[in-house]
Amino acid sequence: MPTTPPKVEPIAPHAWDTSLQSILADMNGAPIHVHQLMANNPALLKAWWNFRNYSVEGGTLGKRGGELVILRVAVHMQAWYEWGSHVDRALACDLSIEEINHVLVRSTSEPWHASDACILLAVDELIENHCLSAKTQIDLAQHFSSAQVMDIIAIHGMYVILACMIKSWGLTLDDSVQARIKEQASEHGFLLLAAQFKADQFNT
């Protein structure tokens, strides 16, 4: 019996299945590592693509709300690739680096507005309890429509899936992303704080 698991590696764009040409075109011929990884299953990547495009825009939440969901999932999952990629995206949609770093803190008090705090707490419940409590649903309803609450649940789920793939096969952050965020985030620092976040779950 083998003692090491099979390695699933990203596939370079020139070797992609021909059924994925429209996705290559969407990415201007330069898909990022996670897309290259998923290209090992062309049918899955093709079926997933519209959901990806919807989610990365934040759905009905808008980009800021969507990025808060994704960043909080990355913390729970301790997924550096996901965190680094979305530090980059979050900065581009006007979240400050102070706000981004505060996603790594379990408290949802300052600097968060009530609506932001609701998103973060909703993700916490979805990851830890796999549902939204009655109280959280009441709180969310003060700020979000039913469609937006569904998007919190759906976007969280999509990025849990990606984090599982990323962590199973040790995906490395794209060099271009690493270069853009090198002053704002490091893998070592993220993993330390994400581990503390997880430990705080059991100390409250």
N, C-alpha and C positions, 0 to 999 in steps of 0.2 A: 504494500500500500504506500502511495506517495506520502512524504512527510512535509511537503510544501504545497500550498494551493496553487492552482493554475493562475497565471498572471494575465489579466485583461488589460491590454495597452491601448492608448489612443491610436486611431488610424489616420495616417496623413491624408489630406484632402484628395490628392491625386489617386489614392487607392479606394476611394469611396464607391459604394454601389451606385450604379447609374440612376437608380430610383431616387437618389438624394440630390439631384442636380438643382432642384428649386431651393433647397435649403442652403446649398453652397452659394447660390446666387444671392439669397437673403443676407448671407454673411460676407458678401463681396469676395468670395473665394478663400476667406481666412477664418474658418470656424475656430472657436476657442477650444481648449483642451477637453472640457466636459462634453462638448458636441462631438469631438473626435472620439471620445470614449464611447458614447452612445451609438456611434456609427458601426460598432460591432453588431448591433441589432437594427438593421435598416428599417424594418417594419415598425419597430417601437419608436425610433427617432422620428419617422415620418408621421406617425399617429400623434405623437407628443408635441409636434412643432407648433400647432395653433395654440395649444394650451400654454406653451412656453411664451409665445409672443404676447398673449393676453396677460399672463402673470407678470412678465418683466416690465410691463407698462403699469402694473398695479391694479388692473381691472377697474372696477368702479371706485376703488379707493384713491386712485391717482398714484403717481410715482412715489411721493413721499410716504404715504401710508403703506404702499406695497413694500418699500425698502425697509420700513420698520418691522414688518412681518418677517421678511427674509433674514434680516440681521439677527433678530431674536431667535429664529430657528437655528441659525448658524451657531449661536452661543450655546443653546441647549445641546446641539449635536456635536459641539466641539470640532467643527469642520472648518479648518483654516482656509481651504480653497474657496468655500462659499463666502466666508467672512471677507477675505481679501478682495474677491471679485465685487462684493457689494458695498464695501467701503468706497471703492472706486465709483460705483454707480450712485451711491447715496450722496457723495460729495457733488456729483454732477447734477443732482436734483435739489440742491440747496439745503441739505442737512449739514449742520456744522460738524467739525471733527469732535467738538465737545459733546454734542448730542449723540453722535455715533459711539463714542467711547462709553457714554452713559448707558447704552444698551447692554453693556457688559455688567452693569450693576443691577441687582435684583430689585432694589427700590424703584418705585415709579412715582416718587415725589418730584422735587425740582430736578431738572429743568422742564419737566414735561407738562404740556397742557393736558387737560382732562381727557380729550379725545385720543391723544397719543398714548397716555397711560392705559386707556381702555384697550387699545390694540395690543400693547405689550403684555398686559395681564391676560388677555384672551389667548395669546400664543402660549403663555405659561400653562394655562389650564388645558389647552388642546394637547400640548406635549406631555404633560404630567398626568392628566386625568382622561384624555381622549374625548372630551366633550366640554361644552360651556355650561357652567352652573347657572341656575335661575338668576342669581344676583348679577352675574356678569352679563347675562342677556339683557337684563333690565338696564344696567349701566350703558351697555353698547347702544341700546335703543334711544338713548338721549342724544347720541351723536351720529348714528349711522342707520341707513336703511337696511331692510332685510337682505337686499342684494349685496350690500357692502359687507354685511356680516358673513354671508355665504362666501364672499371673496376672501375674507380673512381665513376662513376654514380651508378653502381650496388652495390658496397660495401657500399657506403653511404646509399643506400636504404635499404639494409639488416639490417644495424645497427639502422636506424630509426625505423624499425619494432620492433626490439628487445627492444629499449628504450621505445617504447610505451607500450609493455607488462610489462617491468620492473617497469615502473612508475605507471601503472594502478594498479598493485597488490603489490607494495611495497616490491619488492624482496631485500633480504639482501645479502650483499657480503659474499662469501664463507670464512669460517674461515681461511683456508689455504692461500688464497690470502691476506686476511687482515693481517695475520702474516708476510707475505713476504714484504708488502709495508708499514708497519706501520711507518717506518722512512722517507718515501718519500711522503706520501699523507694521508690526512684525509678527512672524509666526510664533516665536517663543513667548512674547508678551501676551498675545491672544490666548494661547493655550493655557498659560498660567491663570489668567483672569477667568477664562471659561470654566476651568476646573474649580476655581473658587466659587463661581456662580452656581455650579452643580452642587458643591458641598453645602452652600447656603440653603439649598432646598430642604435639607434635612436638619438645619439648625434654627429654623424659624417656627 
